[in-house]
Amino acid sequence: MTRHRFTPHGPEFSRLVLGTWRLLADPATCSPDGIRALLRTALEAGITTVDTAEIYGLYRVEEALGEALRGDPSLRSRLEFITKCGILVPCAGAPGRRTAHYNATASQIVTSAENSLRLLGVEALDLLLIHRPDWLTPHEVTAGALNQLLRDGKIKAAGVSNYSASQFAALSTFMDRPLVTNQLEFSPFCVTPIHDGTFDQAQQLGFAPMAWSPLGGGRLFDDHNQAGVRLRAAMTQMATRYDGATPDALTHAWVLAHPARPVSILGTTKPERVLSSARADTITLEHQDWYAIWEAAHGHQVP
Ligand SMILES: NC(=O)c1ccc[n+]([C@@H]2O[C@H](COP(=O)([O-])OP(=O)(O)OC[C@H]3O[C@@H](n4cnc5c(N)ncnc54)[C@H](OP(=O)(O)O)[C@@H]3O)[C@@H](O)[C@H]2O)c1
């Protein structure tokens, strides 16, 4: 698996990343044994980087990961952990919380980071992201907390998710070290980062974005989704040029092919699908095939 340095002097991660948003969604795979099996399969495929967030599973995924890792501590040292903070929604564990909101204040970021460290059982987070911009907190305050966590060695790198290009630029102004990523929705189903300036900014500043929901959150395999049906038909036709690669592998390869150098975050909870998707790392799509996938997703030629 290719390693990907996010910025010239920044951290290195695997080019395909294991996402954990849906980790507890399937009772068949969410036991500590099931999670360990998923992590071992990812490592077997060269996927060493895990993407998580405090809010995943209504604040239970980080804990479940930590519990699984305690059962086999050798796994922890072979993995890098990326987590996110700052989305607060009402839930049983937070009785005073009335309204879903974003919070990127200094005290919230530090509290969240320290919770993540404790739950995952690691001494430092490899990368901490602000999950979504908090419109009410000055960028200078958010950057101050990230700078402090970097100085204290509690996080090794800082980044953001779902930031616009101008929000990224504004927060960057106050950072002691460059933000190393912006995690964005990107797939044949959602090409917004190509048009809204975020991928141009990544190329301009030289950082690697991260692509979430690369298979459209599963729409690729939904027989009721017309774009998904067209995409699978197109990819079945082109598979002969790529040694029979499956639609999931070809779609991740499509994401990886963008010149902004995105990494692609796998959303599956099934070890066998991790293996089929991992083939993406070996696939270089022909120029016209990349556009054929765009065409299949949109249902028409490029304008
Ligand atoms: N920063 C953010 O705001 C943000 C937002 C959303 C997600 N994320 C991150 O991005 C990761 C990926 O997002 P995602 O989960 O939406 O990814 P995705 O890969 O687009 O969608 C995953 C869904 O597709 C299904 N799937 C995958 N391969 C399949 C196959 N071969 N056949 C049938 N179904 C298949 C999975 O089901 P199975 O599990 O049954 O395979 C799952 O339900 C998340 O885990 C999270 O880490 C970040």
The ligand as an SDF file (V2000), in Angstrom:
LIG
                    3D

 48 52  0  0  0  0  0  0  0  0999 V2000
  -15.7190   14.1280    7.9830 N   0  0  0  0  0  0  0  0  0  0  0  0
  -16.9910   13.8520    7.8530 C   0  0  0  0  0  0  0  0  0  0  0  0
  -17.8810   14.7050    8.0180 O   0  0  0  0  0  0  0  0  0  0  0  0
  -17.3810   12.4570    7.4750 C   0  0  0  0  0  0  0  0  0  0  0  0
  -18.7110   12.1690    7.0860 C   0  0  0  0  0  0  0  0  0  0  0  0
  -19.0280   10.8490    6.7390 C   0  0  0  0  0  0  0  0  0  0  0  0
  -18.0380    9.8590    6.7720 C   0  0  0  0  0  0  0  0  0  0  0  0
  -16.7680   10.1670    7.1850 N   0  0  0  0  0  0  0  0  0  0  0  0
  -15.7030    9.1300    7.2090 C   0  0  0  0  0  0  0  0  0  0  0  0
  -15.6570    8.4970    5.9480 O   0  0  0  0  0  0  0  0  0  0  0  0
  -15.7890    7.0890    6.1120 C   0  0  0  0  0  0  0  0  0  0  0  0
  -16.4220    6.4900    4.8800 C   0  0  0  0  0  0  0  0  0  0  0  0
  -17.7330    7.0310    4.6820 O   0  0  0  0  0  0  0  0  0  0  0  0
  -18.9170    6.0380    4.2980 P   0  0  0  0  0  0  0  0  0  0  0  0
  -19.1050    5.0280    5.3670 O   0  0  0  0  0  0  0  0  0  0  0  0
  -20.0820    6.8550    3.9080 O   0  0  0  0  0  0  0  0  0  0  0  0
  -18.2180    5.3220    3.0260 O   0  0  0  0  0  0  0  0  0  0  0  0
  -18.7680    4.6140    1.7090 P   0  0  0  0  0  0  0  0  0  0  0  0
  -17.7210    3.6080    1.3650 O   0  0  0  0  0  0  0  0  0  0  0  0
  -19.1310    5.6240    0.6980 O   0  0  0  0  0  0  0  0  0  0  0  0
  -20.1080    3.8590    2.1410 O   0  0  0  0  0  0  0  0  0  0  0  0
  -20.0690    2.7910    3.0230 C   0  0  0  0  0  0  0  0  0  0  0  0
  -21.3470    1.9840    2.8440 C   0  0  0  0  0  0  0  0  0  0  0  0
  -21.2330    1.2730    1.6090 O   0  0  0  0  0  0  0  0  0  0  0  0
  -21.4470   -0.1090    1.8550 C   0  0  0  0  0  0  0  0  0  0  0  0
  -20.5360   -0.8920    0.9960 N   0  0  0  0  0  0  0  0  0  0  0  0
  -19.2140   -0.7460    0.8710 C   0  0  0  0  0  0  0  0  0  0  0  0
  -18.7130   -1.6580   -0.0180 N   0  0  0  0  0  0  0  0  0  0  0  0
  -19.7680   -2.3660   -0.4240 C   0  0  0  0  0  0  0  0  0  0  0  0
  -19.9190   -3.4520   -1.3380 C   0  0  0  0  0  0  0  0  0  0  0  0
  -18.8570   -3.9750   -1.9820 N   0  0  0  0  0  0  0  0  0  0  0  0
  -21.1600   -3.9360   -1.5480 N   0  0  0  0  0  0  0  0  0  0  0  0
  -22.2290   -3.4160   -0.9100 C   0  0  0  0  0  0  0  0  0  0  0  0
  -22.1520   -2.3870   -0.0240 N   0  0  0  0  0  0  0  0  0  0  0  0
  -20.9270   -1.8860    0.2090 C   0  0  0  0  0  0  0  0  0  0  0  0
  -21.0840   -0.3270    3.3160 C   0  0  0  0  0  0  0  0  0  0  0  0
  -21.7960   -1.4490    3.8450 O   0  0  0  0  0  0  0  0  0  0  0  0
  -20.9740   -2.6580    4.5610 P   0  0  0  0  0  0  0  0  0  0  0  0
  -20.4280   -2.1250    5.8400 O   0  0  0  0  0  0  0  0  0  0  0  0
  -22.0570   -3.6750    4.7570 O   0  0  0  0  0  0  0  0  0  0  0  0
  -19.9150   -3.1060    3.6000 O   0  0  0  0  0  0  0  0  0  0  0  0
  -21.5480    0.9690    3.9380 C   0  0  0  0  0  0  0  0  0  0  0  0
  -22.9170    0.9180    4.2780 O   0  0  0  0  0  0  0  0  0  0  0  0
  -16.5740    6.9340    7.4250 C   0  0  0  0  0  0  0  0  0  0  0  0
  -16.4170    5.6760    8.0220 O   0  0  0  0  0  0  0  0  0  0  0  0
  -15.9620    8.0290    8.2560 C   0  0  0  0  0  0  0  0  0  0  0  0
  -14.7370    7.5820    8.8040 O   0  0  0  0  0  0  0  0  0  0  0  0
  -16.4300   11.4360    7.5050 C   0  0  0  0  0  0  0  0  0  0  0  0
  1  2  1  0
  2  3  2  0
  2  4  1  0
  4  5  1  0
  4 48  2  0
  5  6  2  0
  6  7  1  0
  7  8  2  0
  8  9  1  0
  8 48  1  0
  9 10  1  0
  9 46  1  0
 10 11  1  0
 11 12  1  0
 11 44  1  0
 12 13  1  0
 13 14  1  0
 14 15  2  0
 14 16  1  0
 14 17  1  0
 17 18  1  0
 18 19  2  0
 18 20  1  0
 18 21  1  0
 21 22  1  0
 22 23  1  0
 23 24  1  0
 23 42  1  0
 24 25  1  0
 25 26  1  0
 25 36  1  0
 26 27  1  0
 26 35  1  0
 27 28  2  0
 28 29  1  0
 29 30  1  0
 29 35  2  0
 30 31  1  0
 30 32  2  0
 32 33  1  0
 33 34  2  0
 34 35  1  0
 36 37  1  0
 36 42  1  0
 37 38  1  0
 38 39  2  0
 38 40  1  0
 38 41  1  0
 42 43  1  0
 44 45  1  0
 44 46  1  0
 46 47  1  0
M  CHG  2   8   1  16  -1
M  END
$$$$
